């Protein structure tokens, strides 16, 4: 007999959403920097967005940050 699917509680969802929101803000900064031709600011903001997304992904793998 098959066991019914059980879903684990994901307590780190709020942290994941915070990291995603921060990454979104950094991506907006990338767009703004590109619009004015500021390559250095765009690269910096992109690195920060990537860092936020990697932090979120790491927390997801661990089950919370």
PQR file of N, CA, C, O and H, with PARSE charges and radii, in Angstrom:
ATOM      1  N   UNK A   1       0.832  -1.170   0.000 -0.4000 1.5000
ATOM      2  CA  UNK A   1       0.000   0.000   0.000 -0.0000 2.0000
ATOM      3  C   UNK A   1       0.893   1.255   0.000  0.5500 1.7000
ATOM      4  O   UNK A   1       1.874   1.336   0.739 -0.5500 1.4000
ATOM      5  N   UNK A   2       0.532   2.212  -0.833 -0.4000 1.5000
ATOM      6  CA  UNK A   2       1.310   3.438  -0.934 -0.0000 2.0000
ATOM      7  C   UNK A   2       1.004   4.376   0.219  0.5500 1.7000
ATOM      8  O   UNK A   2      -0.136   4.509   0.663 -0.5500 1.4000
ATOM      9  H   UNK A   2      -0.265   2.147  -1.433  0.4000 1.0000
ATOM     10  N   UNK A   3       2.057   5.017   0.686 -0.4000 1.5000
ATOM     11  CA  UNK A   3       1.887   6.023   1.725 -0.0000 2.0000
ATOM     12  C   UNK A   3       1.409   7.327   1.082  0.5500 1.7000
ATOM     13  O   UNK A   3       1.857   7.672  -0.011 -0.5500 1.4000
ATOM     14  H   UNK A   3       2.983   4.909   0.325  0.4000 1.0000
ATOM     15  N   UNK A   4       0.518   8.045   1.736 -0.4000 1.5000
ATOM     16  CA  UNK A   4       0.102   9.341   1.182 -0.0000 2.0000
ATOM     17  C   UNK A   4       1.279  10.312   1.228  0.5500 1.7000
ATOM     18  O   UNK A   4       2.143  10.229   2.101 -0.5500 1.4000
ATOM     19  H   UNK A   4       0.154   7.765   2.624  0.4000 1.0000
ATOM     20  N   UNK A   5       1.289  11.217   0.283 -0.4000 1.5000
ATOM     21  CA  UNK A   5       2.350  12.212   0.257 -0.0000 2.0000
ATOM     22  C   UNK A   5       2.264  13.086   1.501  0.5500 1.7000
ATOM     23  O   UNK A   5       1.189  13.543   1.888 -0.5500 1.4000
ATOM     24  H   UNK A   5       0.588  11.285  -0.426  0.4000 1.0000
ATOM     25  N   UNK A   6       3.396  13.303   2.103 -0.4000 1.5000
ATOM     26  CA  UNK A   6       3.442  14.206   3.238 -0.0000 2.0000
ATOM     27  C   UNK A   6       4.307  15.395   2.849  0.5500 1.7000
ATOM     28  O   UNK A   6       5.331  15.251   2.181 -0.5500 1.4000
ATOM     29  H   UNK A   6       4.270  12.931   1.788  0.4000 1.0000
ATOM     30  N   UNK A   7       3.887  16.526   3.266 -0.4000 1.5000
ATOM     31  CA  UNK A   7       4.621  17.753   2.966 -0.0000 2.0000
ATOM     32  C   UNK A   7       5.266  18.259   4.235  0.5500 1.7000
ATOM     33  O   UNK A   7       4.616  18.416   5.269 -0.5500 1.4000
ATOM     34  H   UNK A   7       3.055  16.643   3.808  0.4000 1.0000
ATOM     35  N   UNK A   8       6.558  18.511   4.136 -0.4000 1.5000
ATOM     36  CA  UNK A   8       7.255  19.052   5.294 -0.0000 2.0000
ATOM     37  C   UNK A   8       6.983  20.544   5.398  0.5500 1.7000
ATOM     38  O   UNK A   8       6.798  21.234   4.395 -0.5500 1.4000
ATOM     39  H   UNK A   8       7.086  18.383   3.296  0.4000 1.0000
ATOM     40  N   UNK A   9       6.963  21.006   6.594 -0.4000 1.5000
ATOM     41  CA  UNK A   9       6.810  22.427   6.851 -0.0000 2.0000
ATOM     42  C   UNK A   9       8.089  23.133   6.424  0.5500 1.7000
ATOM     43  O   UNK A   9       9.183  22.685   6.765 -0.5500 1.4000
ATOM     44  H   UNK A   9       7.113  20.445   7.408  0.4000 1.0000
ATOM     45  N   UNK A  10       7.969  24.211   5.696 -0.4000 1.5000
ATOM     46  CA  UNK A  10       9.146  24.952   5.269 -0.0000 2.0000
ATOM     47  C   UNK A  10       9.206  26.249   6.046  0.5500 1.7000
ATOM     48  O   UNK A  10       8.574  27.241   5.683 -0.5500 1.4000
ATOM     49  H   UNK A  10       7.080  24.575   5.419  0.4000 1.0000
ATOM     50  N   UNK A  11       9.974  26.226   7.118 -0.4000 1.5000
ATOM     51  CA  UNK A  11      10.039  27.377   8.010 -0.0000 2.0000
ATOM     52  C   UNK A  11      10.864  28.517   7.438  0.5500 1.7000
ATOM     53  O   UNK A  11      10.724  29.654   7.889 -0.5500 1.4000
ATOM     54  H   UNK A  11      10.487  25.419   7.413  0.4000 1.0000
ATOM     55  N   UNK A  12      11.717  28.249   6.461 -0.4000 1.5000
ATOM     56  CA  UNK A  12      12.580  29.274   5.907 -0.0000 2.0000
ATOM     57  C   UNK A  12      11.959  30.037   4.751  0.5500 1.7000
ATOM     58  O   UNK A  12      12.659  30.771   4.053 -0.5500 1.4000
ATOM     59  H   UNK A  12      11.831  27.325   6.095  0.4000 1.0000
ATOM     60  N   UNK A  13      10.667  29.880   4.535 -0.4000 1.5000
ATOM     61  CA  UNK A  13      10.017  30.533   3.394 -0.0000 2.0000
ATOM     62  C   UNK A  13      10.110  32.050   3.473  0.5500 1.7000
ATOM     63  O   UNK A  13      10.291  32.707   2.447 -0.5500 1.4000
ATOM     64  H   UNK A  13      10.098  29.284   5.102  0.4000 1.0000
ATOM     65  N   UNK A  14       9.992  32.612   4.650 -0.4000 1.5000
ATOM     66  CA  UNK A  14      10.074  34.068   4.800 -0.0000 2.0000
ATOM     67  C   UNK A  14      11.471  34.564   4.448  0.5500 1.7000
ATOM     68  O   UNK A  14      11.624  35.592   3.789 -0.5500 1.4000
ATOM     69  H   UNK A  14       9.845  32.079   5.483  0.4000 1.0000
ATOM     70  N   UNK A  15      12.494  33.826   4.891 -0.4000 1.5000
ATOM     71  CA  UNK A  15      13.867  34.208   4.557 -0.0000 2.0000
ATOM     72  C   UNK A  15      14.114  34.100   3.059  0.5500 1.7000
ATOM     73  O   UNK A  15      14.762  34.960   2.463 -0.5500 1.4000
ATOM     74  H   UNK A  15      12.371  32.990   5.427  0.4000 1.0000
ATOM     75  N   UNK A  16      13.598  33.049   2.464 -0.4000 1.5000
ATOM     76  CA  UNK A  16      13.746  32.860   1.022 -0.0000 2.0000
ATOM     77  C   UNK A  16      13.103  34.016   0.267  0.5500 1.7000
ATOM     78  O   UNK A  16      13.676  34.528  -0.695 -0.5500 1.4000
ATOM     79  H   UNK A  16      13.072  32.350   2.948  0.4000 1.0000
ATOM     80  N   UNK A  17      11.918  34.427   0.700 -0.4000 1.5000
ATOM     81  CA  UNK A  17      11.222  35.534   0.050 -0.0000 2.0000
ATOM     82  C   UNK A  17      11.991  36.842   0.224  0.5500 1.7000
ATOM     83  O   UNK A  17      12.022  37.665  -0.690 -0.5500 1.4000
ATOM     84  H   UNK A  17      11.453  34.011   1.482  0.4000 1.0000
ATOM     85  N   UNK A  18      12.608  37.041   1.384 -0.4000 1.5000
ATOM     86  CA  UNK A  18      13.404  38.250   1.617 -0.0000 2.0000
ATOM     87  C   UNK A  18      14.606  38.302   0.683  0.5500 1.7000
ATOM     88  O   UNK A  18      14.894  39.344   0.094 -0.5500 1.4000
ATOM     89  H   UNK A  18      12.583  36.372   2.127  0.4000 1.0000
ATOM     90  N   UNK A  19      15.299  37.192   0.550 -0.4000 1.5000
ATOM     91  CA  UNK A  19      16.465  37.150  -0.340 -0.0000 2.0000
ATOM     92  C   UNK A  19      16.051  37.392  -1.790  0.5500 1.7000
ATOM     93  O   UNK A  19      16.745  38.089  -2.531 -0.5500 1.4000
ATOM     94  H   UNK A  19      15.064  36.346   1.028  0.4000 1.0000
ATOM     95  N   UNK A  20      14.930  36.820  -2.187 -0.4000 1.5000
ATOM     96  CA  UNK A  20      14.440  37.020  -3.554 -0.0000 2.0000
ATOM     97  C   UNK A  20      14.055  38.478  -3.792  0.5500 1.7000
ATOM     98  O   UNK A  20      14.312  39.020  -4.867 -0.5500 1.4000
ATOM     99  H   UNK A  20      14.367  36.254  -1.586  0.4000 1.0000
ATOM    100  N   UNK A  21      13.445  39.110  -2.800 -0.4000 1.5000
ATOM    101  CA  UNK A  21      13.065  40.522  -2.931 -0.0000 2.0000
ATOM    102  C   UNK A  21      14.300  41.405  -3.035  0.5500 1.7000
ATOM    103  O   UNK A  21      14.329  42.343  -3.832 -0.5500 1.4000
ATOM    104  H   UNK A  21      13.236  38.670  -1.927  0.4000 1.0000
ATOM    105  N   UNK A  22      15.319  41.111  -2.234 -0.4000 1.5000
ATOM    106  CA  UNK A  22      16.562  41.876  -2.315 -0.0000 2.0000
ATOM    107  C   UNK A  22      17.208  41.700  -3.684  0.5500 1.7000
ATOM    108  O   UNK A  22      17.696  42.663  -4.275 -0.5500 1.4000
ATOM    109  H   UNK A  22      15.295  40.349  -1.586  0.4000 1.0000
ATOM    110  N   UNK A  23      17.209  40.467  -4.183 -0.4000 1.5000
ATOM    111  CA  UNK A  23      17.783  40.212  -5.504 -0.0000 2.0000
ATOM    112  C   UNK A  23      17.024  40.991  -6.571  0.5500 1.7000
ATOM    113  O   UNK A  23      17.629  41.518  -7.505 -0.5500 1.4000
ATOM    114  H   UNK A  23      16.812  39.685  -3.703  0.4000 1.0000
ATOM    115  N   UNK A  24      15.707  41.065  -6.437 -0.4000 1.5000
ATOM    116  CA  UNK A  24      14.892  41.813  -7.382 -0.0000 2.0000
ATOM    117  C   UNK A  24      15.263  43.293  -7.369  0.5500 1.7000
ATOM    118  O   UNK A  24      15.342  43.933  -8.418 -0.5500 1.4000
ATOM    119  H   UNK A  24      15.216  40.636  -5.678  0.4000 1.0000
ATOM    120  N   UNK A  25      15.490  43.828  -6.170 -0.4000 1.5000
ATOM    121  CA  UNK A  25      15.897  45.229  -6.066 -0.0000 2.0000
ATOM    122  C   UNK A  25      17.251  45.461  -6.723  0.5500 1.7000
ATOM    123  O   UNK A  25      17.453  46.465  -7.405 -0.5500 1.4000
ATOM    124  H   UNK A  25      15.426  43.308  -5.318  0.4000 1.0000
ATOM    125  N   UNK A  26      18.176  44.531  -6.517 -0.4000 1.5000
ATOM    126  CA  UNK A  26      19.485  44.661  -7.153 -0.0000 2.0000
ATOM    127  C   UNK A  26      19.373  44.587  -8.677  0.5500 1.7000
ATOM    128  O   UNK A  26      20.097  45.283  -9.390 -0.5500 1.4000
ATOM    129  H   UNK A  26      18.012  43.714  -5.963  0.4000 1.0000
ATOM    130  N   UNK A  27      18.469  43.748  -9.173 -0.4000 1.5000
ATOM    131  CA  UNK A  27      18.285  43.658 -10.621 -0.0000 2.0000
ATOM    132  C   UNK A  27      17.694  44.948 -11.182  0.5500 1.7000
ATOM    133  O   UNK A  27      17.998  45.332 -12.312 -0.5500 1.4000
ATOM    134  H   UNK A  27      17.881  43.183  -8.594  0.4000 1.0000
ATOM    135  N   UNK A  28      16.859  45.612 -10.402 -0.4000 1.5000
ATOM    136  CA  UNK A  28      16.352  46.924 -10.821 -0.0000 2.0000
ATOM    137  C   UNK A  28      17.492  47.932 -10.896  0.5500 1.7000
ATOM    138  O   UNK A  28      17.526  48.783 -11.785 -0.5500 1.4000
ATOM    139  H   UNK A  28      16.612  45.300  -9.485  0.4000 1.0000
ATOM    140  N   UNK A  29      18.433  47.824  -9.944 -0.4000 1.5000
ATOM    141  CA  UNK A  29      19.613  48.687  -9.981 -0.0000 2.0000
ATOM    142  C   UNK A  29      20.458  48.404 -11.218  0.5500 1.7000
ATOM    143  O   UNK A  29      21.021  49.321 -11.815 -0.5500 1.4000
ATOM    144  H   UNK A  29      18.405  47.133  -9.222  0.4000 1.0000
ATOM    145  N   UNK A  30      20.545  47.137 -11.598 -0.4000 1.5000
ATOM    146  CA  UNK A  30      21.284  46.766 -12.819 -0.0000 2.0000
ATOM    147  C   UNK A  30      20.650  47.460 -14.025  0.5500 1.7000
ATOM    148  O   UNK A  30      21.350  48.049 -14.849 -0.5500 1.4000
ATOM    149  H   UNK A  30      20.089  46.391 -11.113  0.4000 1.0000
ATOM    150  N   UNK A  31      19.343  47.386 -14.120 -0.4000 1.5000
ATOM    151  CA  UNK A  31      18.640  48.014 -15.246 -0.0000 2.0000
ATOM    152  C   UNK A  31      18.870  49.520 -15.269  0.5500 1.7000
ATOM    153  O   UNK A  31      19.121  50.103 -16.324 -0.5500 1.4000
ATOM    154  H   UNK A  31      18.775  46.908 -13.450  0.4000 1.0000
ATOM    155  N   UNK A  32      18.784  50.146 -14.094 -0.4000 1.5000
ATOM    156  CA  UNK A  32      18.985  51.590 -14.026 -0.0000 2.0000
ATOM    157  C   UNK A  32      20.410  51.960 -14.405  0.5500 1.7000
ATOM    158  O   UNK A  32      20.625  52.946 -15.110 -0.5500 1.4000
ATOM    159  H   UNK A  32      18.581  49.672 -13.237  0.4000 1.0000
ATOM    160  N   UNK A  33      21.378  51.191 -13.951 -0.4000 1.5000
ATOM    161  CA  UNK A  33      22.778  51.474 -14.271 -0.0000 2.0000
ATOM    162  C   UNK A  33      23.046  51.280 -15.760  0.5500 1.7000
ATOM    163  O   UNK A  33      23.789  52.048 -16.373 -0.5500 1.4000
ATOM    164  H   UNK A  33      21.204  50.391 -13.378  0.4000 1.0000
ATOM    165  N   UNK A  34      22.440  50.256 -16.329 -0.4000 1.5000
ATOM    166  CA  UNK A  34      22.612  50.027 -17.774 -0.0000 2.0000
ATOM    167  C   UNK A  34      21.992  51.167 -18.583  0.5500 1.7000
ATOM    168  O   UNK A  34      22.525  51.560 -19.620 -0.5500 1.4000
ATOM    169  H   UNK A  34      21.837  49.633 -15.831  0.4000 1.0000
ATOM    170  N   UNK A  35      20.885  51.684 -18.112 -0.4000 1.5000
ATOM    171  CA  UNK A  35      20.190  52.760 -18.826 -0.0000 2.0000
ATOM    172  C   UNK A  35      21.040  54.018 -18.924  0.5500 1.7000
ATOM    173  O   UNK A  35      20.951  54.763 -19.900 -0.5500 1.4000
ATOM    174  H   UNK A  35      20.451  51.365 -17.269  0.4000 1.0000
ATOM    175  N   UNK A  36      21.869  54.252 -17.902 -0.4000 1.5000
ATOM    176  CA  UNK A  36      22.723  55.440 -17.931 -0.0000 2.0000
ATOM    177  C   UNK A  36      24.152  55.111 -18.361  0.5500 1.7000
ATOM    178  O   UNK A  36      25.008  55.995 -18.406 -0.5500 1.4000
ATOM    179  H   UNK A  36      21.941  53.647 -17.109  0.4000 1.0000
ATOM    180  N   UNK A  37      24.407  53.851 -18.674 -0.4000 1.5000
ATOM    181  CA  UNK A  37      25.721  53.445 -19.173 -0.0000 2.0000
ATOM    182  C   UNK A  37      26.777  53.260 -18.099  0.5500 1.7000
ATOM    183  O   UNK A  37      27.970  53.312 -18.399 -0.5500 1.4000
ATOM    184  H   UNK A  37      23.711  53.133 -18.638  0.4000 1.0000
ATOM    185  N   UNK A  38      26.373  53.044 -16.855 -0.4000 1.5000
ATOM    186  CA  UNK A  38      27.328  52.852 -15.757 -0.0000 2.0000
ATOM    187  C   UNK A  38      27.625  51.366 -15.593  0.5500 1.7000
ATOM    188  O   UNK A  38      26.953  50.666 -14.835 -0.5500 1.4000
ATOM    189  H   UNK A  38      25.404  53.001 -16.611  0.4000 1.0000
ATOM    190  N   UNK A  39      28.624  50.904 -16.300 -0.4000 1.5000
ATOM    191  CA  UNK A  39      28.955  49.483 -16.316 -0.0000 2.0000
ATOM    192  C   UNK A  39      29.415  48.981 -14.938  0.5500 1.7000
ATOM    193  O   UNK A  39      29.052  47.882 -14.519 -0.5500 1.4000
ATOM    194  H   UNK A  39      29.170  51.472 -16.915  0.4000 1.0000
ATOM    195  N   UNK A  40      30.202  49.782 -14.253 -0.4000 1.5000
ATOM    196  CA  UNK A  40      30.715  49.374 -12.937 -0.0000 2.0000
ATOM    197  C   UNK A  40      29.579  49.162 -11.939  0.5500 1.7000
ATOM    198  O   UNK A  40      29.568  48.169 -11.211 -0.5500 1.4000
ATOM    199  H   UNK A  40      30.497  50.675 -14.594  0.4000 1.0000
ATOM    200  N   UNK A  41      28.635  50.084 -11.904 -0.4000 1.5000
ATOM    201  CA  UNK A  41      27.492  49.951 -10.989 -0.0000 2.0000
ATOM    202  C   UNK A  41      26.631  48.756 -11.380  0.5500 1.7000
ATOM    203  O   UNK A  41      26.116  48.049 -10.514 -0.5500 1.4000
ATOM    204  H   UNK A  41      28.644  50.890 -12.495  0.4000 1.0000
ATOM    205  N   UNK A  42      26.477  48.531 -12.676 -0.4000 1.5000
ATOM    206  CA  UNK A  42      25.683  47.385 -13.135 -0.0000 2.0000
ATOM    207  C   UNK A  42      26.328  46.072 -12.720  0.5500 1.7000
ATOM    208  O   UNK A  42      25.641  45.155 -12.271 -0.5500 1.4000
ATOM    209  H   UNK A  42      26.896  49.105 -13.380  0.4000 1.0000
ATOM    210  N   UNK A  43      27.634  45.978 -12.867 -0.4000 1.5000
ATOM    211  CA  UNK A  43      28.333  44.749 -12.484 -0.0000 2.0000
ATOM    212  C   UNK A  43      28.249  44.514 -10.981  0.5500 1.7000
ATOM    213  O   UNK A  43      28.037  43.385 -10.536 -0.5500 1.4000
ATOM    214  H   UNK A  43      28.193  46.723 -13.231  0.4000 1.0000
ATOM    215  N   UNK A  44      28.416  45.577 -10.199 -0.4000 1.5000
ATOM    216  CA  UNK A  44      28.348  45.455  -8.744 -0.0000 2.0000
ATOM    217  C   UNK A  44      26.961  44.985  -8.318  0.5500 1.7000
ATOM    218  O   UNK A  44      26.841  44.066  -7.508 -0.5500 1.4000
ATOM    219  H   UNK A  44      28.588  46.493 -10.560  0.4000 1.0000
ATOM    220  N   UNK A  45      25.918  45.605  -8.855 -0.4000 1.5000
ATOM    221  CA  UNK A  45      24.549  45.234  -8.492 -0.0000 2.0000
ATOM    222  C   UNK A  45      24.229  43.808  -8.940  0.5500 1.7000
ATOM    223  O   UNK A  45      23.518  43.080  -8.248 -0.5500 1.4000
ATOM    224  H   UNK A  45      26.015  46.351  -9.513  0.4000 1.0000
ATOM    225  N   UNK A  46      24.752  43.416 -10.091 -0.4000 1.5000
ATOM    226  CA  UNK A  46      24.519  42.055 -10.576 -0.0000 2.0000
ATOM    227  C   UNK A  46      25.184  41.033  -9.658  0.5500 1.7000
ATOM    228  O   UNK A  46      24.600  39.993  -9.353 -0.5500 1.4000
ATOM    229  H   UNK A  46      25.329  44.008 -10.654  0.4000 1.0000
ATOM    230  N   UNK A  47      26.401  41.330  -9.222 -0.4000 1.5000
ATOM    231  CA  UNK A  47      27.081  40.424  -8.282 -0.0000 2.0000
ATOM    232  C   UNK A  47      26.291  40.304  -6.977  0.5500 1.7000
ATOM    233  O   UNK A  47      26.187  39.217  -6.409 -0.5500 1.4000
ATOM    234  H   UNK A  47      26.875  42.175  -9.469  0.4000 1.0000
ATOM    235  N   UNK A  48      25.745  41.407  -6.510 -0.4000 1.5000
ATOM    236  CA  UNK A  48      24.958  41.370  -5.273 -0.0000 2.0000
ATOM    237  C   UNK A  48      23.669  40.566  -5.464  0.5500 1.7000
ATOM    238  O   UNK A  48      23.260  39.825  -4.571 -0.5500 1.4000
ATOM    239  H   UNK A  48      25.830  42.290  -6.971  0.4000 1.0000
ATOM    240  N   UNK A  49      23.034  40.712  -6.622 -0.4000 1.5000
ATOM    241  CA  UNK A  49      21.814  39.943  -6.898 -0.0000 2.0000
ATOM    242  C   UNK A  49      22.123  38.446  -6.941  0.5500 1.7000
ATOM    243  O   UNK A  49      21.377  37.631  -6.398 -0.5500 1.4000
ATOM    244  H   UNK A  49      23.366  41.314  -7.348  0.4000 1.0000
ATOM    245  N   UNK A  50      23.218  38.105  -7.586 -0.4000 1.5000
ATOM    246  CA  UNK A  50      23.618  36.696  -7.661 -0.0000 2.0000
ATOM    247  C   UNK A  50      23.892  36.155  -6.264  0.5500 1.7000
ATOM    248  O   UNK A  50      23.497  35.034  -5.941 -0.5500 1.4000
ATOM    249  H   UNK A  50      23.823  38.767  -8.027  0.4000 1.0000
ATOM    250  N   UNK A  51      24.562  36.940  -5.444 -0.4000 1.5000
ATOM    251  CA  UNK A  51      24.860  36.520  -4.077 -0.0000 2.0000
ATOM    252  C   UNK A  51      23.582  36.263  -3.282  0.5500 1.7000
ATOM    253  O   UNK A  51      23.487  35.275  -2.554 -0.5500 1.4000
ATOM    254  H   UNK A  51      24.883  37.850  -5.707  0.4000 1.0000
ATOM    255  N   UNK A  52      22.608  37.149  -3.422 -0.4000 1.5000
ATOM    256  CA  UNK A  52      21.336  36.957  -2.718 -0.0000 2.0000
ATOM    257  C   UNK A  52      20.637  35.684  -3.179  0.5500 1.7000
ATOM    258  O   UNK A  52      20.098  34.939  -2.360 -0.5500 1.4000
ATOM    259  H   UNK A  52      22.686  37.952  -4.013  0.4000 1.0000
ATOM    260  N   UNK A  53      20.641  35.432  -4.476 -0.4000 1.5000
ATOM    261  CA  UNK A  53      19.986  34.233  -4.991 -0.0000 2.0000
ATOM    262  C   UNK A  53      20.717  32.963  -4.566  0.5500 1.7000
ATOM    263  O   UNK A  53      20.084  31.942  -4.296 -0.5500 1.4000
ATOM    264  H   UNK A  53      21.078  36.037  -5.141  0.4000 1.0000
ATOM    265  N   UNK A  54      22.039  33.023  -4.505 -0.4000 1.5000
ATOM    266  CA  UNK A  54      22.799  31.859  -4.037 -0.0000 2.0000
ATOM    267  C   UNK A  54      22.529  31.597  -2.559  0.5500 1.7000
ATOM    268  O   UNK A  54      22.438  30.446  -2.134 -0.5500 1.4000
ATOM    269  H   UNK A  54      22.553  33.852  -4.725  0.4000 1.0000
ATOM    270  N   UNK A  55      22.401  32.663  -1.784 -0.4000 1.5000
ATOM    271  CA  UNK A  55      22.074  32.505  -0.367 -0.0000 2.0000
ATOM    272  C   UNK A  55      20.692  31.870  -0.207  0.5500 1.7000
ATOM    273  O   UNK A  55      20.503  30.984   0.626 -0.5500 1.4000
ATOM    274  H   UNK A  55      22.475  33.599  -2.129  0.4000 1.0000
ATOM    275  N   UNK A  56      19.741  32.323  -1.002 -0.4000 1.5000
ATOM    276  CA  UNK A  56      18.384  31.761  -0.960 -0.0000 2.0000
ATOM    277  C   UNK A  56      18.407  30.283  -1.354  0.5500 1.7000
ATOM    278  O   UNK A  56      17.747  29.455  -0.726 -0.5500 1.4000
ATOM    279  H   UNK A  56      19.895  33.043  -1.679  0.4000 1.0000
ATOM    280  N   UNK A  57      19.165  29.964  -2.391 -0.4000 1.5000
ATOM    281  CA  UNK A  57      19.243  28.573  -2.844 -0.0000 2.0000
ATOM    282  C   UNK A  57      19.877  27.688  -1.783  0.5500 1.7000
ATOM    283  O   UNK A  57      19.423  26.567  -1.556 -0.5500 1.4000
ATOM    284  H   UNK A  57      19.701  30.637  -2.901  0.4000 1.0000
ATOM    285  N   UNK A  58      20.926  28.186  -1.130 -0.4000 1.5000
ATOM    286  CA  UNK A  58      21.575  27.417  -0.077 -0.0000 2.0000
ATOM    287  C   UNK A  58      20.613  27.162   1.075  0.5500 1.7000
ATOM    288  O   UNK A  58      20.576  26.063   1.627 -0.5500 1.4000
ATOM    289  H   UNK A  58      21.295  29.097  -1.314  0.4000 1.0000
ATOM    290  N   UNK A  59      19.837  28.173   1.435 -0.4000 1.5000
ATOM    291  CA  UNK A  59      18.849  27.995   2.498 -0.0000 2.0000
ATOM    292  C   UNK A  59      17.777  27.009   2.116  0.5500 1.7000
ATOM    293  O   UNK A  59      17.287  26.264   2.964 -0.5500 1.4000
ATOM    294  H   UNK A  59      19.867  29.067   0.987  0.4000 1.0000
ATOM    295  N   UNK A  60      17.406  26.990   0.856 -0.4000 1.5000
ATOM    296  CA  UNK A  60      16.400  26.052   0.373 -0.0000 2.0000
ATOM    297  C   UNK A  60      16.909  24.615   0.470  0.5500 1.7000
ATOM    298  O   UNK A  60      16.168  23.707   0.846 -0.5500 1.4000
ATOM    299  H   UNK A  60      17.804  27.595   0.167  0.4000 1.0000
ATOM    300  N   UNK A  61      18.165  24.424   0.130 -0.4000 1.5000
ATOM    301  CA  UNK A  61      18.757  23.082   0.215 -0.0000 2.0000
ATOM    302  C   UNK A  61      18.836  22.595   1.658  0.5500 1.7000
ATOM    303  O   UNK A  61      18.659  21.409   1.935 -0.5500 1.4000
ATOM    304  H   UNK A  61      18.767  25.162  -0.176  0.4000 1.0000
ATOM    305  N   UNK A  62      19.104  23.529   2.575 -0.4000 1.5000
ATOM    306  CA  UNK A  62      19.250  23.152   3.977 -0.0000 2.0000
ATOM    307  C   UNK A  62      17.912  23.078   4.701  0.5500 1.7000
ATOM    308  O   UNK A  62      17.832  22.559   5.814 -0.5500 1.4000
ATOM    309  H   UNK A  62      19.248  24.492   2.350  0.4000 1.0000
ATOM    310  N   UNK A  63      16.874  23.592   4.077 -0.4000 1.5000
ATOM    311  CA  UNK A  63      15.568  23.585   4.714 -0.0000 2.0000
ATOM    312  C   UNK A  63      15.311  24.821   5.552  0.5500 1.7000
ATOM    313  O   UNK A  63      14.423  24.825   6.404 -0.5500 1.4000
ATOM    314  H   UNK A  63      16.939  24.014   3.173  0.4000 1.0000
ATOM    315  N   UNK A  64      16.065  25.847   5.320 -0.4000 1.5000
ATOM    316  CA  UNK A  64      15.904  27.106   6.056 -0.0000 2.0000
ATOM    317  C   UNK A  64      17.240  27.802   6.138  0.5500 1.7000
ATOM    318  O   UNK A  64      18.288  27.156   6.110 -0.5500 1.4000
ATOM    319  H   UNK A  64      16.787  25.844   4.627  0.4000 1.0000
ATOM    320  N   UNK A  65      17.208  29.137   6.240 -0.4000 1.5000
ATOM    321  CA  UNK A  65      18.477  29.880   6.305 -0.0000 2.0000
ATOM    322  C   UNK A  65      18.845  30.216   7.717  0.5500 1.7000
ATOM    323  O   UNK A  65      19.880  30.838   7.954 -0.5500 1.4000
ATOM    324  H   UNK A  65      16.357  29.662   6.263  0.4000 1.0000
TER
END
